[in-house]
């Protein structure tokens, strides 16, 4: 994993970000080694809206529970604003935030690692723009977008992934696959991908075996 606290050519905003244990695109993090015995994590997504548009851009956190073929096993393996809890109760999304107002996390997902079925080998995390085409939004309408992982038992933040750089790479993309939480024997490893996806959440859901209706 690369140095998680870059300070080269630092700006005031960079100085603020330097307070955090940072990951970057392409990094792999053994979260089990970071917090031995950890049983549950919280995923936090945060962002700020640029300007004061009453029809502000709305980011959504979603995830897919995937088997060894990198497909969902059933529709309930797609956790998003219309399906907040996995069938086994291992994953719980706390609901949609449509404004990004305020400090801290705007959307959160809780995951009980020891309850994830063994035929699930990977979790794919996605951040998408809601109804971007009809609302005329792009990722350029938001800033300070971050994804963080917290040991929910101790409330200790393990790392934070700032994604503003990735979100400017493709102005036509309406989703970013943030990364994967991969089961590796008895441990869990996070792989930061930051892949911009044209076609948004619907395209990813289709690729993972979900019949899409209204996402």
Secondary structure by P-SEA (a helix, b strand, c coil): cccccccccccaaaaaaccccccccccccccccccccccbbbbbbbbbbcccccccbbbbbbbbbcccccccccccccccccccccccccbbbcccccccccccccbbbbbccccccccccbbbbbbbbcccccccccccccccccccccccccccccccccccccccccccccccccccccccccbbbbbbbbccccccaaaaaaaaccccccc
